[in-house]
Amino acid sequence: MSLLVDLFGYLSVVLHGCTIVAQSMALGGVLFLLLLVRPLTGRLDAAPAIARDTVRIAGWAALALVLCETVIVAMQAAILTDTVDLTLPQALGAESALAGLAKIAASAVLAAALRGAGARAPAGLLLFAGAVELAAATLTTHAAARLDDRAVLLAVSALHQFGAAIWIGGIPCFIAALRRVEGGVSWRLIGARFSGMSMAGVACIIVSAAVLAVFYIGSWEAVYGTAYGVMASAKAVMFASLLALGFGNFLVVRRLRRDPATPVLRLRRFAEVEIGIGIALFFAAAGLTSAPPAVDLVQDRVTWQQVVERNAPAWPRLVSPDHDTLALPALQAKLDAEAAAQAGPAERAFVPGSGNFPERNAADIAWSEFNHNWAGVFVMVVGLLALADRAGWRPARHWPLLFLVMAAFLFVRSDPEVWPIGQNGFWESLRDVEVLQHKLLVLFVALFGLFEWRVRLRGVRQGWTPYVFPMVCVVGGAALLTHSHNISNIKDQLLIEITHTPLALFGIAAGWARWLELRLEGRGARIAGWVWPVCFMLVGLTLLDYRES
């Protein structure tokens, strides 16, 4: 139970991101069935197969939502009964728990209806269960905790989630439908109908986002001066990229109206990328739930001058301080000396998961800057070699091996209090959320290097191994959006997060550019093949300029 308490904050964000994804796909699948599949049943020969695919996607998403929400409610109840003097019925009677239970019930009804009656499930029942699910989800947002304008914010939050469901949540069904049909007429019918649904979803998101920004952010200063504003900005960037991809697909649909023979490969591939960026956006939205709205944080805001000073170009730190000069080893040495003088056991300077991390000193800051700057060197060289490989220089194809060197470097140095150079054991240290995230990042980097080197050596483009590259980039980028630091100073923590946010966005962009290189043909694939090495170089430049003071 103590381990659950230690990791609760991070796990709750990850699980909440999973629930948003499952909820959007379940509701999006229901809306796709009712607004596209059923109206076009008499005009599409493949309508029964499309309906089966849609029901399958929505049904499994609803079951996934039941599972994720059950874990969240159980975890919250366990934490409350363990840390607060509450019984289990009292813990389950909390407003958030009741909303979670309502979401579980509605999702279970939705899953049962879809998996039981299939495409013939009553529309009224599907809409009712979906509405209850949406309402329950809205009661777990920031709007439910507001004292002023609560009704307006609840309505706007529901509209925001509805827009995401009908657009992003419906894309998996859209891709499945395109695979079932042949011929421009069928592609045009499905594309035109879903384009209309998407535009409605985009309108809902834009209107609701504008209202939420006024109520939750309130000023330009709060955009860059608070964690909520920074994360909202990251969401805005990803939303803009989704709009660009959606506009590209809209142009394909327009051409289909004029020429039914228009190829739809780009339509399908862009839709795949929309799903991926949408999922990353959902996890960013989950991260927002752990941060108070910007309007509530009137103290300890970062000023624009502080942002400019922190990000001004500076020569990278390429020389490391001694490990013994760091705050934690120095404190442990002091405690050991005191214990030796008293002939007693030494107190531990830090217990993983306790949260009682000693105040960082100048050596700690220099250690972190050294790690980030050298990681920038690695990634910059990788980007240059990847460009050389793309240009045809064969020796450069071994560039993925640099990621193995980088993974070893980060494994040793990312957490100086942890084995092999620190006193805390490896497995014990994973109780600490920051350490856990660092080690997962190292694992992603190592997997990336191993699998991509194999792909480069063998020239493989088929099978699943080439897709390890884009998936690791995307998952790593999304994880970076939820990354947290053991820093007590709110301003310093936010200034670090401001640097990490573009790293996450560049990583996500690199992953999906590589995806398009693999999945597209001709000119589109060639362009994408030049884009992702440039994204790597931008990551490298950002890391080279990384500073914490």
C-alpha positions, -999 to +999 in steps of 0.1 A: +000+000+000+029+024+008+042+019-028+008+028-042+007+060-021+042+069-034+032+065-070-004+076-068+000+110-083+018+098-114-004+067-118-035+087-116-024+109-145-015+079-167-048+061-159-068+093-164-052+096-198-062+060-206-098+067-196-100+098-218-087+078-248-112+049-241-141+073-235-135+092-267-132+061-288-164+046-272-185+077-277-169+084-311-177+048-322-214+052-311-217+085-330-200+071-360-225+042-360-255+065-356-245+094-378-226+077-406-230+040-408-268+037-404-276+067-427-254+052-455-265+016-451-286+016-483-258+033-503-228+012-493-225-025-501-199-028-473-222-012-447-227-045-427-189-050-425-183-014-415-210-016-389-194-047-374-160-030-373-175+001-357-194-020-330-162-039-323-141-008-318-167+010-297-175-021-276-139-028-268-133+009-260-163+008-236-149-023-219-115-006-216-132+023-200-149+001-175-115-015-166-096+018-163-122+036-143-126+006-120-089+007-113-090+045-106-119+042-082-104+013-064-071+031-062-086+062-048-107+043-023-076+024-011-056+056-007-085+073+013-090+043+036-053+039+042-043+076+047-075+091+061-098+078+088-126+067+063-144+034+058-148+019+024-185+030+020-175+066+030-146+066+005-169+053-023-194+080-013-171+108-023-183+129-053-154+118-075-160+081-066-197+084-073-190+100-107-165+072-114-191+045-105-217+062-127-192+062-156-185+025-150-222+016-150-229+036-182-198+022-200-209-014-190-244-008-204-228+006-236-205-024-239-233-049-232-256-032-258-230-031-285-216-066-279-251-081-274-272-065-301-244-054-324-253-028-350-290-033-342-285-019-306-313+007-299-302+042-307-320+056-277-301+032-253-268+040-269-273+078-267-286+076-231-256+055-219-232+078-238-249+109-223-245+095-187-209+086-194-202+121-207-220+137-177-201+116-152-168+123-169-176+161-167-181+158-130-145+148-126-131+179-143-120+212-128-155+226-135-170+204-108-149+220-082-156+256-091-177+278-069-184+305-095-200+299-129-201+262-122-230+254-145-215+272-175-181+255-170-197+221-166-216+226-199-185+239-217-164+210-204-190+185-216-190+203-250-152+200-251-152+163-245-181+158-270-161+176-297-130+154-291-152+122-292-170+129-324-138+139-342-107+122-327-127+094-312-143+086-345-111+084-365-104+047-358-138+038-372-132+060-401-100+043-410-116+009-406-144+020-429-120+031-456-104-003-456-137-020-462-147-001-494-132+002-529-139+029-554-141+066-554-179+068-549-178+049-516-147+068-504-165+101-512-196+092-493-177+081-462-152+110-464-178+137-469-200+125-441-171+121-416-157+155-428-189+171-417-188+153-383-152+164-379-159+200-386-187+199-360-162+184-335-136+211-343-162+238-338-172+224-304-135+222-293-126+257-305-156+273-288-152+254-256-114+259-255-118+296-259-143+298-230-122+275-207-091+296-215-109+328-203-121+311-171-091+290-163-061+310-176-074+345-178-043+364-190-013+361-213+010+362-183-006+330-170+001+312-202+038+311-197+038+318-159+020+287-147+021+249-153-015+249-164-008+276-190+023+258-203+004+225-207-026+242-223-001+258-248+012+223-256-024+211-262-029+241-285+002+233-306-010+196-310-045+208-318-031+231-345-012+201-360-044+181-360-062+209-378-035+209-405-038+172-410-076+174-410-074+202-436-052+180-458-078+153-456-105+178-463-088+187-496-086+150-505-124+147-499-130+177-521-110+162-549-129+129-545-161+149-553-146+160-586-127+128-594-138+095-578-105+080-590-085+102-566-061+080-544-070+079-507-038+066-493-028+100-479-063+103-464-058+071-444-022+078-434-030+113-422-060+099-402-036+074-385-014+103-374-044+122-362-052+093-339-017+093-325-014+130-319-049+130-305-039+103-279-009+124-269-032+154-266-055+134-243-026+126-220-017+162-219-053+169-209-049+143-182-019+162-170-039+193-167-062+176-141-032+174-117-025+212-120-047+239-105-062+263-131-038+292-138-062+318-124-059+302-090-021+305-089-015+342-083+017+337-064+050+322-076+043+328-113+072+328-137+078+362-153+086+367-190+120+381-181+128+349-162+117+328-191+140+348-215+169+348-191+167+310-186+164+302-223+190+327-235+218+309-255+247+299-234+277+276-239+268+240-228+282+225-196+305+197-207+324+192-175+308+173-146+310+183-109+322+156-085+296+132-072+306+138-036+297+175-039+261+169-046+236+177-018+225+142-011+259+125-009+272+154+011+243+151+036+247+113+038+284+117+045+276+141+073+251+117+088+275+088+085+302+108+103+278+117+131+267+081+135+303+069+136+311+095+163+281+082+184+288+045+175+252+041+162+234+033+130+235+061+104+203+078+093+195+077+056+197+110+039+168+101+016+143+073+014+128+067-021+092+077-022+093+098+010+093+131-009+118+145+016+145+153-009+172+177+004+175+212-011+196+211-042+229+230-043+249+244-072+266+210-078+232+194-083+222+220-108+255+216-127+251+178-126+217+180-143+228+206-168+258+183-177+235+154-183+211+173-205+238+191-225+257+159-233+224+142-242+220+172-266+254+164-281+243+127-287+210+137-303+225+164-324+251+140-338+223+114-344+203+140-364+233+149-385+241+112-392+205+105-400+205+133-426+238+119-440+222+084-441+192+099-459+215+115-484+231+081-492+263+079-471+262+043-461+285+044-430+260+068-414+234+040-412+249+029-379+236+061-362+212+041-339+241+027-320+246+062-305+213+058-287+227+027-269+257+048-257+233+075-247+211+050-228+241+038-208+251+073-200+216+083-187+212+050-168+244+058-148+240+096-144+203+105-145+198+098-107+231+102-088+215+089-056+207+055-072+229+024-080+254+021-096+269+054-083+245+062-054+236+045-022+200+037-029+192+003-045+179+001-080+146-016-073+140+004-041+146+036-060+117+030-084+093+040-056+103+075-065+082+088-095+110+109-110+135+079-109+108+056-124+102+080-153+140+084-159+145+046-160+116+041-184+130+068-206+164+049-206+145+017-216+128+035-245+161+049-257+178+015-256+149-002-274+149+026-300+186+021-308+185-017-309+155-021-332+163+008-355+199-004-360+185-038-371+161-020-395+190+001-409+213-029-414+187-051-431+168-024-450+136-037-435+104-018-442+078-046-436+067-062-404+065-045-370+101-037-362+103-005-383+075+009-362+094+006-329+111+039-339+079+060-342+062+044-313+091+050-289+093+086-300+056+092-295+054+073-262+085+091-250+071+125-260+038+118-243+056+106-212+077+137-211+044+158-210+036+141-177+071+142-163+076+156-128+106+167-108+115+166-071+121+203-068+105+223-040+109+256-058+078+261-079+094+286-103+124+264-109+102+234-116+081+254-140+111+268-159+123+232-164+089+221-176+089+250-201+121+235-216+108+199-215+075+208-233+092+216-267+113+184-263+081+164-260+065+181-290+096+176-312+097+140-302+061+134-311+066+152-344+097+131-352+078+099-345+049+106-367+071+119-395+089+086-395+055+069-394+045+087-426+078+079-442+071+042-437+034+044-446+032+069-475+046+065-510+065+088-533+070+125-526+051+124-493+074+097-479+105+115-491+095+147-474+087+130-441+121+112-443+138+146-442+116+160-415+123+137-386+161+141-386+155+179-384+132+172-354+161+153-338+184+182-344+159+206-328+158+183-298+196+183-296+197+221-298+172+224-271+191+201-248+224+218-256+209+251-243+193+235-213+200+253-180+185+252-145+201+285-133 
